[in-house]
Amino acid sequence: MAIVLNEEIAKSSPCVCYNYDGNEICWTAGCVGILTDEQEKKYCKEKISKGEISPKLKQSMNRFAHAVEICKDDYKKMGYDNYWQCLSEHLKAK
């Protein structure tokens, strides 16, 4: 779910979309993160399809998703600050 920082910009900007593991993922100016299906309907009046995601970006996204999976329990148990600390530690590790 993307965080909408500026709804006017999000609605007036085209979405940039990639194929990622058989799914289309999109984002747009005015938002931080990948849009949900519902957000796509609301903000993506125009889509710019870029095809397959690059191997480097796919690797980064997979690393982030793995760190989120590992750290999600920290958030539930210890709160926001510990969650971001956990993510930081796991993303720095290679």
TORKOL-4160 file (C-alpha; in steps of 0.2 Angstrom, whole numbers, padded with zeros to 4 digits, m for minus):
94
<pt num="1" X="0000" Y="0000" Z="0000"/>
<pt num="2" X="0007" Y="0017" Z="m0005"/>
<pt num="3" X="0007" Y="0032" Z="0007"/>
<pt num="4" X="m0001" Y="0046" Z="m0002"/>
<pt num="5" X="0008" Y="0062" Z="0001"/>
<pt num="6" X="m0001" Y="0073" Z="m0012"/>
<pt num="7" X="m0017" Y="0067" Z="m0019"/>
<pt num="8" X="m0018" Y="0081" Z="m0032"/>
<pt num="9" X="m0001" Y="0076" Z="m0039"/>
<pt num="10" X="m0005" Y="0057" Z="m0038"/>
<pt num="11" X="m0021" Y="0060" Z="m0048"/>
<pt num="12" X="m0013" Y="0071" Z="m0061"/>
<pt num="13" X="0003" Y="0061" Z="m0064"/>
<pt num="14" X="0004" Y="0045" Z="m0075"/>
<pt num="15" X="0008" Y="0029" Z="m0066"/>
<pt num="16" X="0024" Y="0019" Z="m0070"/>
<pt num="17" X="0021" Y="0001" Z="m0070"/>
<pt num="18" X="0032" Y="m0015" Z="m0071"/>
<pt num="19" X="0029" Y="m0034" Z="m0072"/>
<pt num="20" X="0035" Y="m0042" Z="m0056"/>
<pt num="21" X="0033" Y="m0061" Z="m0055"/>
<pt num="22" X="0018" Y="m0061" Z="m0066"/>
<pt num="23" X="0010" Y="m0046" Z="m0057"/>
<pt num="24" X="0009" Y="m0028" Z="m0063"/>
<pt num="25" X="0016" Y="m0016" Z="m0050"/>
<pt num="26" X="0013" Y="0003" Z="m0051"/>
<pt num="27" X="0018" Y="0019" Z="m0043"/>
<pt num="28" X="0016" Y="0037" Z="m0046"/>
<pt num="29" X="0022" Y="0054" Z="m0041"/>
<pt num="30" X="0013" Y="0060" Z="m0025"/>
<pt num="31" X="0014" Y="0043" Z="m0017"/>
<pt num="32" X="0028" Y="0033" Z="m0008"/>
<pt num="33" X="0027" Y="0014" Z="m0012"/>
<pt num="34" X="0018" Y="0002" Z="m0023"/>
<pt num="35" X="0000" Y="0006" Z="m0026"/>
<pt num="36" X="m0014" Y="m0007" Z="m0021"/>
<pt num="37" X="m0026" Y="m0012" Z="m0034"/>
<pt num="38" X="m0039" Y="0000" Z="m0027"/>
<pt num="39" X="m0026" Y="0014" Z="m0027"/>
<pt num="40" X="m0022" Y="0010" Z="m0045"/>
<pt num="41" X="m0040" Y="0012" Z="m0050"/>
<pt num="42" X="m0041" Y="0029" Z="m0041"/>
<pt num="43" X="m0024" Y="0037" Z="m0047"/>
<pt num="44" X="m0019" Y="0028" Z="m0063"/>
<pt num="45" X="m0029" Y="0037" Z="m0076"/>
<pt num="46" X="m0013" Y="0034" Z="m0087"/>
<pt num="47" X="m0001" Y="0020" Z="m0086"/>
<pt num="48" X="0016" Y="0019" Z="m0093"/>
<pt num="49" X="0021" Y="0001" Z="m0095"/>
<pt num="50" X="0040" Y="m0002" Z="m0093"/>
<pt num="51" X="0039" Y="m0021" Z="m0095"/>
<pt num="52" X="0049" Y="m0033" Z="m0084"/>
<pt num="53" X="0057" Y="m0026" Z="m0069"/>
<pt num="54" X="0076" Y="m0026" Z="m0070"/>
<pt num="55" X="0085" Y="m0040" Z="m0061"/>
<pt num="56" X="0094" Y="m0027" Z="m0050"/>
<pt num="57" X="0077" Y="m0019" Z="m0044"/>
<pt num="58" X="0069" Y="m0037" Z="m0042"/>
<pt num="59" X="0084" Y="m0042" Z="m0031"/>
<pt num="60" X="0082" Y="m0026" Z="m0020"/>
<pt num="61" X="0063" Y="m0029" Z="m0019"/>
<pt num="62" X="0065" Y="m0047" Z="m0014"/>
<pt num="63" X="0078" Y="m0042" Z="0000"/>
<pt num="64" X="0066" Y="m0029" Z="0006"/>
<pt num="65" X="0051" Y="m0041" Z="0006"/>
<pt num="66" X="0062" Y="m0054" Z="0015"/>
<pt num="67" X="0067" Y="m0041" Z="0029"/>
<pt num="68" X="0049" Y="m0036" Z="0031"/>
<pt num="69" X="0044" Y="m0054" Z="0034"/>
<pt num="70" X="0058" Y="m0057" Z="0047"/>
<pt num="71" X="0055" Y="m0040" Z="0056"/>
<pt num="72" X="0036" Y="m0040" Z="0056"/>
<pt num="73" X="0035" Y="m0048" Z="0073"/>
<pt num="74" X="0046" Y="m0035" Z="0080"/>
<pt num="75" X="0033" Y="m0022" Z="0075"/>
<pt num="76" X="0019" Y="m0032" Z="0083"/>
<pt num="77" X="0029" Y="m0035" Z="0099"/>
<pt num="78" X="0040" Y="m0019" Z="0101"/>
<pt num="79" X="0033" Y="m0005" Z="0090"/>
<pt num="80" X="0038" Y="0006" Z="0076"/>
<pt num="81" X="0056" Y="0011" Z="0081"/>
<pt num="82" X="0061" Y="m0007" Z="0083"/>
<pt num="83" X="0054" Y="m0012" Z="0067"/>
<pt num="84" X="0064" Y="0001" Z="0057"/>
<pt num="85" X="0079" Y="m0004" Z="0067"/>
<pt num="86" X="0077" Y="m0022" Z="0062"/>
<pt num="87" X="0074" Y="m0018" Z="0044"/>
<pt num="88" X="0089" Y="m0008" Z="0043"/>
<pt num="89" X="0100" Y="m0022" Z="0051"/>
<pt num="90" X="0093" Y="m0035" Z="0039"/>
<pt num="91" X="0095" Y="m0024" Z="0024"/>
<pt num="92" X="0113" Y="m0019" Z="0028"/>
<pt num="93" X="0118" Y="m0038" Z="0030"/>
<pt num="94" X="0122" Y="m0046" Z="0014"/>
